[in-house]
Amino acid sequence: MLVHLNGVLVTRAEARIDPFDRGFVFGDGVYEGLRAFRGQVRAIDRHVNRLRESLQSARIDFDPSLLGRLCEDLLRANKLDNAFLYWQFTRGTPGVGQPVRGRVPEGPMVPTIFGYALERPSLEKCSEPGTTTAALVEDFRWHRGRVKAISLLGNVMAAMEAREQGAEDAIFVRDGLVGEATATNVFVVLPGDRGESQIITPSLDRVSILAGVTRGLLLEHCGEIVERPVHAEELPNATEILLCGTNTMIASVLRLDGRPVGRGEIGPVARRLAHQLVEIVGAELETPAAAVSR
Ligand SMILES: Cc1ncc(COP(=O)(O)O)c(C=O)c1O
């Protein structure tokens, strides 16, 4: 595997980072996770825009428009067509004379840029939703969930708590409102007033969650999805609960807190959204201008 470190492609064994890097010492950095199919990066513009927001919030000096080119080079170097790509941008390492414990960096710092790519299934294989189980966990994380911060300790602790309860993932709840899972956004299928199903995803205004790129694609292309606050007490009525993300694509939550969700199997909405997502991404890949091509 070749990884990218500060402008150079090296083997994992050759990649070395200073232990005083503020990413390591403070978790002082932001990241992006992208997906490539058939050698092209999906939804690159959305990832660039989100990275720009994260970098600006953290005041890290890096030009996000370089992301597409970085991905291209990493895919080519690793001979990968279908992959998950991870990019991390830390504030960097204090230089000689710069304090190593100063919360505010004194003077300019060169960001550390690290990226790797992992092989993932082809787009066609994503038509079938994955499955998982989840536990509700109190959201004890910070209140800036839109920033894609590398400090994922809260997510790690919640996932471990869920695991201890016998579930594979955690769904965060704060003040009675459903947020997101530890690496995905949440969609809930609820029966409507007239017996029809409604697909609902938590709106970003009331909960501190990430504006997921996959969530955004589904909202833009599937007009039927409603954004509104979702109360945890509504979840027992859900016929389906779905998780979506760049790495996961679509997964059905079969059990929540040990109880089956709906029939406890992949439901019709999960199948439909998984197909639609594959179509959305497939259509983008057919439009070379919209994607970064190898
Ligand atoms: C906490 C959290 N929520 C949601 C998502 C889904 O976002 P995306 O669809 O951009 O991968 C992620 C992805 O890493 C995440 O970490």
The ligand as a Gaussian input file, in Angstrom:
#p B3LYP/6-31G(d) Opt

LIG

0 1
 C      -20.242000      11.155000      12.565000
 C      -20.536000      10.966000      11.116000
 N      -21.776000      11.200000      10.648000
 C      -22.088000      11.023000       9.359000
 C      -21.145000      10.573000       8.436000
 C      -21.550000      10.356000       7.003000
 O      -21.009000      11.342000       6.166000
 P      -20.614000      11.040000       4.635000
 O      -21.872000      10.608000       3.945000
 O      -20.095000      12.328000       4.130000
 O      -19.601000       9.941000       4.648000
 C      -19.835000      10.331000       8.886000
 C      -18.791000       9.892000       7.947000
 O      -17.638000       9.737000       8.296000
 C      -19.520000      10.522000      10.247000
 O      -18.279000      10.298000      10.721000

